[in-house]
């Protein structure tokens, strides 16, 4: 029997625009520009297509050697 749940390693943690901008210490508009340019792509969710950012992508920007 296969286990399911939140411990699935294939599911990455998603951060809001505000959380991501606070971690990276940049303005939210900067993250929007990075999404448009492809530097830090956002995951779009829901009908309003709100942005969410993968925590692992942000960690790669903060620590590029990992």
C-alpha positions, -999 to +999 in steps of 0.1 A: +000+000+000+013+034-009+015+062+016+002+097+007+004+129+025+023+161+031+056+144+035+059+138-002+094+150-013+081+159-048+059+187-034+079+219-028+070+246-003+054+276-019+059+312-005+037+342-011+050+373-029+054+390+004+073+361+020+096+357-009+104+394-011+111+395+026+135+365+023+154+380-006+152+416+007+138+430-025+107+449-034+077+428-046+079+446-080+114+432-084+101+396-080+074+404-106+101+416-130+122+385-123+092+363-130+086+381-164+123+378-173+125+341-162+152+347-135+128+335-107+097+320-123+065+320-102+039+293-099+005+307-108-024+295-087-061+299-089-085+319-110-068+351-102-034+336-112-017+348-080+021+343-077+037+317-055+074+311-054+092+277-048+113+279-016+139+257-033+143+283-061+148+311-036+174+290-017+193+286-049+194+323-054+206+329-018+231+301-018+241+295-055+267+268-046+241+244-032 
